[in-house]
Amino acid sequence: MITLLTVLQFIIVVIICIAVLLQKSSSIGLGAYSGSNESLFGAKGPANFLAKFTFIMGILLIANTIGLGYLYNHASKDSLAEKIKVETNTSIPSANTISPSKIPSMPQNSYDTNVSK
């Protein structure tokens, strides 16, 4: 069922992309190739039909996405975050195991540049 809804999701997305590109816009899009739309859809052309069709396909896309999320959550009971294994790094020494002789000291300058004369 999840596979069927996933395939349907891709089909709906492609149909929405085509419907949006066919709509008349300032840059015309693919609507220039549609030819004689006035005789098929009426005097206004496909504007009302494509707007309603795009809206309905958008509602179907949202409903399909919610359905996929619901089915996926019931199919797998655990999340991906619970499957992540955190490994601890034990090779880093702690602060109290470093001996003072291994800590580098600050270099000593023969003159102090911050002293004003």
N, C-alpha and C positions, 0 to 999 in steps of 0.2 A: 504494500500500500504506500509506503514511504517512497519507493522508487517511482511509482506511478505519479504521485504528487510532485516529485522533483522534476520529472520530465514535463509534466503539465506546467510547472512554474517557468521553465525555460521557454516553452511554447507561448505562454501568456506574455512574457517579457518581449519576445520577438514580435508578437502581434501588436503590442503597445507601441514598440519602436516604429513599426511600419505605419500605424494609424497616426502617430504624432508627425511623422515625416510627410504624410499625405495631406495634412491640414494646411490651409493657406496661412502663410505668415509673411512677414516683411521681406524675407529672403526667398520665399515661395517653396523651398524644399523640394520634395518629390511631387508636389501637387501640380507642377508644370507638365508632368508626363501623363496626367490622368485624362487628358483629352476632353471629351464631351460629357462632363459630369452633370451639366445643367439638364440634359434630357433624361437622365436616369434618376436624379435626386430631386428635381424640381427647379424653380427659378433661382433659389439661393445657392444651389449647388450642394455639395456634400458637407457643408460647414456644420449644420445642426446634427446630421447623422453621425459624422466622425467625432464630434464633441461628445455626444451621448454614448457612442460606442467606446471611446477612450475612457470615459467615466466608468462605464460598466466593467470594462476590462481591468481598470484600476481597483475597483471593489473586489473583483474576483482574485486579483493578485494579493491583496491584503488578506482576504479570507483564506486563500491557499497557504500563505505564509504562516498565519496563525494555526491552521490545521497541521502544517508540517511541524511546527514547534511543539504543539500538543502531542502529536503522535511520536515524535522523537523523544520527548521527555518520558513518555510511558514505555517506550521500547528499551531505553537504557536508563537504569535507575541511578547510576553513578555519573558524576560529572567528570570532565577532563581535568579539572583542578584537583580532584581527589586522586587521580592516577599519577600525578607528578611526584617523583621520588626526590627528596632533598637529601643530598649526600653531605655529610659534615667533613670538613677538611681538618684532619688531625696533624698535619705536618707543620702547622704554624705554631711556634713556641709561645707560651704564655708570657706575660710581663715579669712574673716573679722567677722564672727560670733563667733569665739573662743575667750573667754576672756583670758587676760594675766595670770590670777590666775590659770587657768587650764593647762597652759603650764608647763611641768616639767623643773626644773632648773638643771644645771650641778652639779654633786656632788663636793664638795670642799674638796681637799686633805690638810692635815696638813703640808705636805712637797711637794716640787716640785722636780721631778726626773730629769728634763731636765737641771737644773742649775749645772754648773760645778764649783767646788770649787778650 
